[in-house]
Amino acid sequence: MDFSFTEEQKKRREEFYRVCAQLEKDKPHGFSGLESTYDTEAGFNYHLHCAREFAKRGWLSLSWPTEYGGTGNMMDRVLFAEARGYHDIPGVDVFGVQMLAPTLLACASEEIKREFLPMIASGEVQWCELWSEPNAGSDLADLASTAIRDGNDFIVNGQKIWTTGAHFAHWGFGVFKTAPQGKKHHNMSFILFDMKKPGVTIRPIKYMNDFHIYNEVFFDNLRVPAKIVGQENEGWAVVNVLAGFERSGIDEIMRMQRELENAVKYCNETKVDGIPLAKNPLVRNRLAQIAGEIEAARCLAYRVADLQNHNEMTLMDASAVKVFTSDVAERFASLMTDMLGPYGQVKLSRWAPMEGWWERMYQEHFVLSISMGTNEIQKNIMAWYGLSLPRMR
């Protein structure tokens, strides 16, 4: 691909960065990343504020077809995500905008598109992903929750777990068994429904540091209209389409780029035995290694955007970005806590370097290698579907 930007792309990129820099000034104290979006009312309200600002500029529907209100192409979307990641700005619903919208465009009926795409583009309706279950995580096809037909409705029963943001979500999308006796991978449907209806119970699953992002969600004879994406009982095919959109973002990469700049600034300003850390050859070497890996991750993300523009992206391409980026994030967090020494374990204190950022990141970054399909699963996808390697028997 050609990595140079057109003049129009340069102007768009500058505008994305300018608006995100302005929104950063409104950020609540201590706000950082997806966790802060869902942990408090203040964080979620800031997310909605940013969403409204993006919606009125048409940025929540970047790369959509024009008949559904879309503007720009996939590279515009990537440049927008790059600006948001660098300034650590929320406002783009991970589940509604980044995952569901492109899936609807690829798989949904015209009726479903016309009903749900406008509410996603407005930024007012937020979504959650009802995927994992207590006994069905990486092997999602083993799910047990059911949605049984009753005329034009489904009756939903069961439990989902690790559902990010369910306590704030207005709507949810998920897969449920609609033909319990049917053949595996051909017995489930991809369903959309209102999370505020009677029959939905949400219980928090808190981090060890008391952050509230994840939830258990219970369904007790929940009656919902049969709003299906794709064909009934063929939801597995829709799951595979959505998975590619879920794993190809650049925002996490640019978030690391910003933190790398902060780390370099810290090393220039902090002295050990009277010598700046930046003069230490070991520190310089390890930071340079991370810098190169972050740049490589960004190039991979650009490549995925280019492949999507040409309708050539495969599951393997998205999996490669996901695996590499999550590995770099873990190495970066490990490097920084190692470099900061005992102070890297301090937070909520005037002694905490960089406001305790790396103490938190060291604990949280491993999540990237587990969420959105574990890295082990992604490596299997790359081996089987990308390299045509045989499966172990």
C-alpha positions as semicolon CSV with decimal commas, in nm:
position;residue;x (nm);y (nm);z (nm)
1;M;0,000;0,000;0,000
2;D;0,098;0,368;-0,036
3;F;0,166;0,505;0,314
4;S;0,164;0,870;0,205
5;F;-0,148;1,080;0,270
6;T;-0,334;1,283;0,011
7;E;-0,379;1,654;0,075
8;E;-0,742;1,591;0,165
9;Q;-0,642;1,322;0,415
10;K;-0,386;1,557;0,571
11;K;-0,656;1,822;0,622
12;R;-0,897;1,568;0,771
13;R;-0,628;1,434;1,002
14;E;-0,547;1,785;1,125
15;E;-0,916;1,848;1,193
16;F;-0,952;1,521;1,385
17;Y;-0,653;1,608;1,602
18;R;-0,770;1,967;1,657
19;V;-1,119;1,866;1,777
20;C;-0,984;1,587;1,999
21;A;-0,727;1,823;2,155
22;Q;-1,010;2,064;2,237
23;L;-1,225;1,787;2,391
24;E;-0,929;1,674;2,600
25;K;-0,960;2,000;2,796
26;D;-1,304;1,886;2,922
27;K;-1,174;1,552;3,045
28;P;-1,267;1,464;3,409
29;H;-0,972;1,437;3,646
30;G;-0,810;1,096;3,629
31;F;-1,003;0,988;3,318
32;S;-0,814;0,735;3,109
33;G;-0,922;0,473;2,862
34;L;-1,222;0,246;2,826
35;E;-1,225;0,168;3,196
36;S;-1,290;0,531;3,289
37;T;-1,578;0,548;3,039
38;Y;-1,778;0,287;3,227
39;D;-1,656;0,316;3,586
40;T;-1,840;0,634;3,687
41;E;-2,138;0,849;3,586
42;A;-1,899;1,139;3,524
43;G;-1,687;0,929;3,289
44;F;-1,988;0,802;3,096
45;N;-2,138;1,151;3,069
46;Y;-1,806;1,278;2,928
47;H;-1,818;0,991;2,677
48;L;-2,171;1,098;2,572
49;H;-2,058;1,461;2,546
50;C;-1,779;1,363;2,307
51;A;-2,017;1,136;2,115
52;R;-2,254;1,427;2,051
53;E;-1,966;1,644;1,929
54;F;-1,853;1,371;1,689
55;A;-2,207;1,291;1,574
56;K;-2,284;1,647;1,467
57;R;-1,973;1,636;1,245
58;G;-2,078;1,304;1,093
59;W;-1,774;1,127;1,235
60;L;-1,961;0,835;1,391
61;S;-2,062;0,722;1,041
62;L;-1,724;0,751;0,868
63;S;-1,678;0,497;0,587
64;W;-2,052;0,413;0,575
65;P;-2,225;0,419;0,236
66;T;-2,369;0,761;0,155
67;E;-2,724;0,624;0,144
68;Y;-2,700;0,564;0,518
69;G;-2,549;0,903;0,593
70;G;-2,187;0,800;0,564
71;T;-1,889;1,013;0,466
72;G;-1,523;0,942;0,391
73;N;-1,361;0,600;0,368
74;M;-1,190;0,348;0,593
75;M;-0,867;0,547;0,607
76;D;-1,061;0,850;0,738
77;R;-1,199;0,624;1,007
78;V;-0,851;0,506;1,098
79;L;-0,714;0,862;1,112
80;F;-1,005;0,960;1,338
81;A;-0,932;0,666;1,568
82;E;-0,565;0,764;1,565
83;A;-0,648;1,116;1,689
84;R;-0,882;0,985;1,957
85;G;-0,629;0,730;2,075
86;Y;-0,350;0,986;2,096
87;H;-0,561;1,226;2,304
88;D;-0,734;0,940;2,491
89;I;-1,081;1,064;2,397
90;P;-1,395;0,846;2,427
91;G;-1,713;0,930;2,235
92;V;-1,708;0,639;1,992
93;D;-1,910;0,345;2,120
94;V;-1,677;0,047;2,088
95;F;-1,972;-0,186;2,047
96;G;-2,222;0,020;1,848
97;V;-2,000;0,223;1,616
98;Q;-1,690;0,007;1,582
99;M;-1,843;-0,341;1,584
100;L;-2,217;-0,344;1,521
101;A;-2,252;-0,074;1,254
102;P;-2,012;-0,232;1,000
103;T;-2,167;-0,572;1,077
104;L;-2,515;-0,438;1,002
105;L;-2,389;-0,288;0,677
106;A;-2,242;-0,624;0,578
107;C;-2,510;-0,864;0,699
108;A;-2,839;-0,700;0,801
109;S;-3,165;-0,662;0,613
110;E;-3,261;-0,322;0,480
111;E;-3,528;-0,293;0,750
112;I;-3,274;-0,351;1,030
113;K;-3,026;-0,107;0,874
114;R;-3,284;0,170;0,846
115;E;-3,395;0,120;1,206
116;F;-3,060;0,095;1,384
117;L;-2,793;0,279;1,184
118;P;-2,942;0,626;1,253
119;M;-2,948;0,566;1,628
120;I;-2,584;0,456;1,618
121;A;-2,481;0,759;1,411
122;S;-2,654;0,996;1,658
123;G;-2,435;0,882;1,947
124;E;-2,733;0,887;2,182
125;V;-2,788;0,508;2,197
126;Q;-2,507;0,304;2,351
127;W;-2,460;-0,071;2,309
128;C;-2,309;-0,372;2,483
129;E;-2,189;-0,704;2,344
130;L;-2,359;-1,012;2,496
131;W;-2,102;-1,274;2,406
132;S;-1,924;-1,481;2,671
133;E;-2,098;-1,713;2,916
134;P;-1,970;-1,889;3,229
135;N;-1,892;-2,200;3,021
136;A;-1,850;-2,045;2,677
137;G;-1,571;-1,794;2,631
138;S;-1,313;-1,865;2,366
139;D;-1,534;-2,146;2,234
140;L;-1,839;-1,926;2,193
141;A;-2,022;-2,195;1,995
142;D;-2,075;-2,384;2,323
143;L;-2,308;-2,115;2,456
144;A;-2,616;-2,223;2,653
145;S;-2,841;-1,914;2,662
146;T;-3,154;-1,960;2,454
147;A;-3,391;-1,744;2,253
148;I;-3,699;-1,948;2,166
149;R;-3,944;-1,831;1,901
150;D;-4,292;-1,727;2,010
151;G;-4,463;-1,578;1,706
152;N;-4,284;-1,253;1,617
153;D;-4,093;-1,252;1,947
154;F;-3,817;-1,443;2,120
155;I;-3,826;-1,557;2,482
156;V;-3,470;-1,523;2,612
157;N;-3,328;-1,713;2,911
158;G;-2,975;-1,764;3,036
159;Q;-2,667;-1,576;3,148
160;K;-2,389;-1,374;2,987
161;I;-2,070;-1,269;3,165
162;W;-1,784;-1,018;3,129
163;T;-2,027;-0,784;2,954
164;T;-1,849;-0,448;2,929
165;G;-2,067;-0,145;2,997
166;A;-2,396;-0,335;3,032
167;H;-2,489;-0,114;3,330
168;F;-2,499;0,192;3,101
169;A;-2,605;0,030;2,772
170;H;-2,939;0,113;2,613
171;W;-2,934;-0,177;2,365
172;G;-2,742;-0,501;2,335
173;F;-2,645;-0,744;2,061
174;G;-2,559;-1,106;2,118
175;V;-2,581;-1,465;2,005
176;F;-2,830;-1,709;2,154
177;K;-2,936;-2,064;2,074
178;T;-3,253;-2,044;1,870
179;A;-3,246;-2,413;1,767
180;P;-3,112;-2,592;2,080
181;Q;-3,121;-2,933;1,911
182;G;-2,964;-2,808;1,590
183;K;-2,615;-2,871;1,456
184;K;-2,331;-2,678;1,622
185;H;-2,256;-2,346;1,445
186;H;-2,600;-2,364;1,281
187;N;-2,819;-2,340;1,589
188;M;-2,776;-1,980;1,706
189;S;-2,896;-1,637;1,596
190;F;-2,752;-1,286;1,622
191;I;-3,019;-1,079;1,800
192;L;-3,062;-0,708;1,889
193;F;-3,273;-0,599;2,187
194;D;-3,351;-0,326;2,439
195;M;-3,146;-0,370;2,760
196;K;-3,396;-0,172;2,969
197;K;-3,685;-0,418;2,933
198;P;-3,817;-0,620;3,230
199;G;-3,643;-0,957;3,249
200;V;-3,286;-0,822;3,231
201;T;-3,082;-0,826;3,555
202;I;-2,732;-0,675;3,564
203;R;-2,480;-0,743;3,840
204;P;-2,134;-0,582;3,858
205;I;-1,805;-0,772;3,841
206;K;-1,548;-0,533;3,987
207;Y;-1,174;-0,516;3,934
208;M;-0,949;-0,570;4,235
209;N;-0,902;-0,191;4,239
210;D;-1,284;-0,152;4,261
211;F;-1,329;-0,031;3,901
212;H;-1,666;-0,131;3,754
213;I;-1,649;-0,214;3,384
214;Y;-1,766;-0,574;3,357
215;N;-2,100;-0,729;3,445
216;E;-2,299;-1,047;3,465
217;V;-2,627;-1,023;3,274
218;F;-2,919;-1,256;3,349
219;F;-3,223;-1,313;3,129
220;D;-3,541;-1,441;3,288
221;N;-3,817;-1,502;3,031
222;L;-3,723;-1,179;2,855
223;R;-3,963;-1,118;2,567
224;V;-3,810;-0,925;2,277
225;P;-3,912;-0,865;1,915
226;A;-3,731;-1,093;1,670
227;K;-3,475;-0,842;1,540
228;I;-3,219;-1,071;1,377
229;V;-2,903;-0,983;1,188
230;G;-2,843;-1,231;0,908
231;Q;-3,039;-1,553;0,887
232;E;-3,210;-1,722;1,180
233;N;-2,994;-2,004;1,321
234;E;-2,695;-1,880;1,117
235;G;-2,561;-1,628;1,368
236;W;-2,218;-1,790;1,372
237;A;-2,149;-1,648;1,027
238;V;-2,235;-1,300;1,157
239;V;-2,007;-1,351;1,459
240;N;-1,714;-1,413;1,225
241;V;-1,790;-1,096;1,029
242;L;-1,805;-0,886;1,346
243;A;-1,482;-1,036;1,481
244;G;-1,278;-0,872;1,206
245;F;-1,410;-0,526;1,288
246;E;-1,355;-0,585;1,660
247;R;-0,980;-0,645;1,630
248;S;-0,848;-0,394;1,378
249;G;-0,848;-0,060;1,568
250;I;-0,558;0,183;1,597
251;D;-0,674;0,377;1,904
252;E;-0,486;0,157;2,150
253;I;-0,171;0,190;1,940
254;M;-0,186;0,570;1,947
255;R;-0,263;0,567;2,317
256;M;0,070;0,386;2,358
257;Q;0,238;0,645;2,134
258;R;0,121;0,925;2,366
259;E;0,242;0,735;2,671
260;L;0,576;0,671;2,502
261;E;0,618;1,047;2,461
262;N;0,531;1,093;2,830
263;A;0,783;0,823;2,923
264;V;1,059;0,992;2,720
265;K;0,977;1,325;2,889
266;Y;0,999;1,155;3,229
267;C;1,336;1,002;3,142
268;N;1,470;1,341;3,031
269;E;1,358;1,508;3,355
270;T;1,437;1,234;3,611
271;K;1,788;1,183;3,744
272;V;1,939;0,879;3,913
273;D;2,271;0,945;4,088
274;G;2,270;1,286;3,923
275;I;2,241;1,148;3,568
276;P;1,918;1,172;3,363
277;L;1,757;0,835;3,294
278;A;1,765;0,932;2,927
279;K;2,145;0,900;2,939
280;N;2,127;0,539;3,055
281;P;2,203;0,322;2,747
282;L;1,986;0,034;2,872
283;V;1,684;0,264;2,917
284;R;1,744;0,424;2,577
285;N;1,773;0,084;2,408
286;R;1,456;-0,059;2,562
287;L;1,248;0,252;2,490
288;A;1,377;0,254;2,132
289;Q;1,268;-0,109;2,095
290;I;0,917;-0,023;2,216
291;A;0,906;0,283;1,988
292;G;0,987;0,067;1,686
293;E;0,722;-0,188;1,782
294;I;0,455;0,081;1,825
295;E;0,538;0,217;1,479
296;A;0,521;-0,134;1,333
297;A;0,178;-0,181;1,493
298;R;0,058;0,145;1,339
299;C;0,174;0,030;0,995
300;L;-0,018;-0,297;1,042
301;A;-0,331;-0,101;1,133
302;Y;-0,293;0,119;0,824
303;R;-0,255;-0,193;0,613
304;V;-0,577;-0,341;0,756
305;A;-0,760;-0,016;0,671
306;D;-0,627;-0,033;0,315
307;L;-0,736;-0,397;0,282
308;Q;-1,082;-0,306;0,412
309;N;-1,105;-0,023;0,157
310;H;-1,045;-0,280;-0,116
311;N;-1,266;-0,550;0,045
312;E;-0,961;-0,775;0,076
313;M;-0,925;-0,810;0,453
314;T;-0,927;-1,159;0,605
315;L;-0,970;-1,271;0,964
316;M;-0,597;-1,343;0,973
317;D;-0,510;-0,978;0,905
318;A;-0,722;-0,848;1,192
319;S;-0,592;-1,123;1,424
320;A;-0,230;-1,028;1,348
321;V;-0,287;-0,667;1,455
322;K;-0,468;-0,774;1,770
323;V;-0,197;-1,020;1,880
324;F;0,096;-0,793;1,803
325;T;-0,059;-0,483;1,965
326;S;-0,157;-0,661;2,286
327;D;0,191;-0,816;2,315
328;V;0,356;-0,473;2,272
329;A;0,123;-0,322;2,534
330;E;0,224;-0,587;2,788
331;R;0,594;-0,541;2,717
332;F;0,559;-0,163;2,745
333;A;0,382;-0,182;3,082
334;S;0,641;-0,430;3,211
335;L;0,929;-0,210;3,094
336;M;0,790;0,102;3,261
337;T;0,715;-0,057;3,598
338;D;1,062;-0,213;3,590
339;M;1,223;0,121;3,505
340;L;1,027;0,312;3,773
341;G;1,132;0,064;4,041
342;P;0,944;0,076;4,375
343;Y;0,774;0,403;4,272
344;G;0,608;0,216;3,986
345;Q;0,392;0,039;4,244
346;V;0,257;0,363;4,391
347;K;-0,073;0,531;4,306
348;L;-0,294;0,799;4,463
349;S;0,017;0,966;4,604
350;R;0,236;1,267;4,528
351;W;0,520;1,017;4,495
352;A;0,348;0,829;4,211
353;P;0,531;0,893;3,881
354;M;0,302;1,004;3,598
355;E;0,003;1,006;3,836
356;G;0,031;0,630;3,896
357;W;-0,049;0,549;3,533
358;W;0,190;0,256;3,502
359;E;0,085;0,090;3,828
360;R;-0,262;0,070;3,679
361;M;-0,151;-0,030;3,329
362;Y;0,068;-0,311;3,459
363;Q;-0,243;-0,467;3,614
364;E;-0,478;-0,398;3,322
365;H;-0,283;-0,452;2,999
366;F;-0,299;-0,830;3,017
367;V;-0,672;-0,793;2,948
368;L;-0,589;-0,701;2,587
369;S;-0,446;-1,049;2,528
370;I;-0,765;-1,212;2,658
371;S;-1,051;-0,991;2,540
372;M;-1,189;-1,001;2,184
373;G;-1,076;-1,363;2,156
374;T;-0,759;-1,477;2,335
375;N;-0,425;-1,445;2,160
376;E;-0,402;-1,824;2,152
377;I;-0,727;-1,835;1,953
378;Q;-0,599;-1,560;1,721
379;K;-0,279;-1,753;1,655
380;N;-0,486;-2,056;1,559
381;I;-0,683;-1,837;1,315
382;M;-0,359;-1,716;1,159
383;A;-0,223;-2,070;1,138
384;W;-0,535;-2,236;0,999
385;Y;-0,685;-1,969;0,776
386;G;-0,380;-1,761;0,691
387;L;-0,101;-2,017;0,659
388;S;-0,313;-2,328;0,585
389;L;-0,135;-2,523;0,857
390;P;-0,298;-2,852;0,969
391;R;-0,494;-2,876;1,290
392;M;-0,355;-3,088;1,571
393;R;-0,548;-3,411;1,620
